[in-house]
Amino acid sequence: MKRKQIVFVIVTGVLALATGGWLLQRGATPSGSVYQQARLFDDVLARVADFYVDSIDERQLYQMAIDGLLDQLHDPYSVYLKPDDFHALSEQTTGEYGGLGIQIDVRDGWITVVAPLPDTPAERAGVMTGDRIVMLDGRPTEGWKNDQAVRELRGTPGSSVELKIRRVGVEQAITFKMSRALIHIRSVQIAMLLEDNVGYIALNPVNQTSGLELANAVDSLAKRGMKSMVLDLRYNPGGLLDQAVAVSDLFLDPGQEVLEQRGRAPGASRMYRDHDPQKWPNLPIVILVNGGTASAAEIIAGALQDHDRAVLVGTPTFGKGLVQSLWQLTPETALKLTTARWYTPSGRTIQRKSRNEADQDAQVAAAAVPQLPAEQGKDTTTVPDSLIFHTDRGRVVRGGGGIGPDMFVTPDTFTTAERAYLRALGNKISVYRDVISTYALELKAGGHLSSPAFTVSPAMVDEVVRRLRTKGVTLPDTIIAGARPLMGQELGLEVARYVFGRPAEFRRRMGDDPQVQQALALARRAKSPADLLARVAAVPPSPSRN
């Protein structure tokens, strides 16, 4: 035993000499003052840089240390933003980027224009829905992925670009020369007046101009006779806190609380209240939400629900109730750090308790599944330990598991036969999408469809099946038979988009959307905000497909 101790001392001494006495100076445990810990960190980093078996650039080691520090917070929202991530966040929150203003998708191996954005270089040049961009600045684009196409089309405002486009029905390729501009991503994606004077507005995301855009859209529809409104916040990932407050401010009374923010840092805790009187106090509002409604969008939904200013239809929201502050560290990088939590006017937090991102995603998916009726004495809420809160009128709402809708309506889902078809397609699903798009473009060129309400005939579905088989996708007749309704529905949407535009596509899509249909049913009958609240309990949720 004594010999082992001597050997240990000798080995320790040799290591100490080799490392400048590092082990003897600090001992075996990472304890001591902050200064000592900083010295310890520097020593560890230096040894890794000098002696690790693989050569690692010291700058990379510092980057790894930053990533490791933030990872140990176990907070997916606290991150060091590298240049690409920082640019993406800037685009989302400011709603601006340098480019041409083209919504694209890759179809049949080609960059296909979904729609040119209004008042952009692409629209002014004459680019049209369905055009295929076959060359960009003299380079063939066949086989480009979506992200590569987006990068190539975007650039510094004022820089020039040349596109060569193939258009169905035009024999020769068309060349467009244009200059990139500062493109504003509109927060109000759709604003339209439907039957029975119901307005529909889709808001996504919450960026720098959300409050102003929404105010203009509501005002425009109100002047055209809007009597009630459906505000669609589904799949809205959130954005800027101040704009969530600005949107809520449009529909609340002065002095009413929008949210409370609580944090540890000086100035992190504060109350946000409404400042301006409502312009449309008698407008009934139905808000559509789902598991993709997050962050700033949840602030809007929670504030209007707590003050009984709107009713929520859909499924529970994502459950992100944390506030991030942004520090730009260099021109190309930034630190996004969670600095506070926020609470709705009733005092509830919507932040889900989860172990990690995967756990939260699983909770969101489970929350969208209809629950069995409650047995007597049992609570079937999605979040078993959530606390009960009350709205201004005494309605029960819960905290801790996202914002729960006032009326639970499941989204449209695939039938058993349709799921069997999609499984049978497997990795050929992209071929199916390409067949649908190519056929839609040919129908556009034919010019035989005169109304967005056209009927997809059995012969048109037969043609889709024939084209699939031509491309080597052969499925049993029993599988095809069960999928024919789905094929007809998706072909109808694709044709509506390319022939009549995105608004026509949406109008067609909403007819098969049970959440939208339930929201419209409520909005059509509501005479006032109070009347809307009274009707919610009387309307049963729409059944889900099986």
C-alpha positions, 0 to 999 in steps of 0.5 A: 500500500505504501509503495502505491502511494509513493508511485502516485506521488511520483506520477503526480509530480511528473504531471505537475512538472509537465503542466507547470504545476497546474494540478498541484495549484488547483487540486482535483476539484473545480472549486474556489473563487470565480477568478480561480474558475476562470483561470481553471477554464483557461488552463483546460482550454490551453491544454486541449488546444496544445495536447488533444490528439486531434488539432482543433483551432483555438477559435473553434474551442471558444465557440464549442465552449460557448455552445456548451455553456448555453446547452447546460442551461437546458433552455432551447431558446437561449442560443448563440446565433451564428450568421445564418441563424442571425440573418434568419431571425432578423428576417422573421422579426423585421419582416424584410430581406433583399430579394425579388419577392417570389414565393417558390417551391421545387416541383419536378426538379425545377424552381416553380413560382408559387406566387409573386408578392405584390409590389415587388420586382418580380410582380412588376417584371411580369413573373407569374404563378406557375413559371419555372425558373430554368436559369439564374444568371446563366446557370441552369437551376435544374435539381436545385433544392429549395434552400439553395434556390432561396439563397441564390434569389436573395441578395443585396438590394440594388444588385441585378439578376437575370432569370430565364423562365419557362411558361406553360403555353409559351414556346420560347423561354422568357428572359427577365432582367431585374434588380433586387429590392428590400422586400417586406414580408407581410404579416397579414397573409390573407384578408378577405370578406366572406359570405354573411359579412364575415371577415377572415384575416390570417396573421403570420408571423408577428413582426415589426408591422403586425399591429399596423397591418392588422389595423388596416386590414380590419378597417378595410373589411369593416368599411366593406360591411364586415360584421364579425371576424375570424383571426387565424393564428394557426402555425404563427410562430410568434415574433416581437413582444411589442407587436403582440401588445400592439395587436392586442391593443386594437381590441382591448380597452384602455387600462386593461392588462395585456400581459405581465413580464417577470424576470430577474434582471433590472427592468425585466419585470413590467406590466403591459397595458392597453392604451388606446380605445377600441375602434371596433368594440362591437365586432365579434372575434373568433381566433383560430389556434393550434399547436403551431401557435406560439410565443407572441401569438399566444400573448394575443390569444391569451389576452383576448381570451382572458378579457372575454374579447374573443373566443378561441377555436381549435386545439391547444397552443404550443406553450412558449411563455418565455421572453428572450432578449437579443444582444448583437455581439458582432455585425454577424452574430448575436446572443438570444437569452431567456430573461423573463417569463410572461403571464396572461391577464388572469395570472396564468403562465402558458409555458409547458413543463417539459424536459426538452424540445422532444418532450414538449413536441410530444405534449403538443401532439398529444394535446391535439388529440380529442379526449374521452369524456370525463368520468365523474370526479375525474379531470381529463385536462391535457395538463394534469397539474395545471392551475385553474384561472378565470376570465373577466366574466368568470369562465374557467381557463387553465395555465401551464399547458399552452392556451386552451381553446374555448371550443376544441375542434380537431383538424382535418385528418387523413382517412384510413384508406388515405393513410394506407395510400401515403404509406404505399407511396413511401419515398415516391411521394415527391413524384406524386406531388410533381405529377399533381403540379405538372398536370395543374400547369397543363390545365392552366395552359388549356384555358378550359377552367373558367371558375375557381369552383370547378369540379375535379372530374373522375377523368382528371383523377384517372389522368393523375393515376395514369401519370403516376404509373408512367413514372413507375409508381404502380400501386394496387387498385384497392389502394388507389380506390381509397385514395381517389378522394384525396387525389381529387382534393389535392389536384383541385387545390393545386389547380386553383392556386396556379390558375386562379391564385392563392386567395382562390386556393384558400377559399377552396381549402377552407371548405374542407377545414373543420376548424375554419368551418366551426369558426365561421359558423360561430361568427355568422350567428354572433350579433355581438361579442357577448352573444358570441360568448353565449353561443360557444357552449351551445355548439358541439365540436366538429367530429374528426375523420376516421 
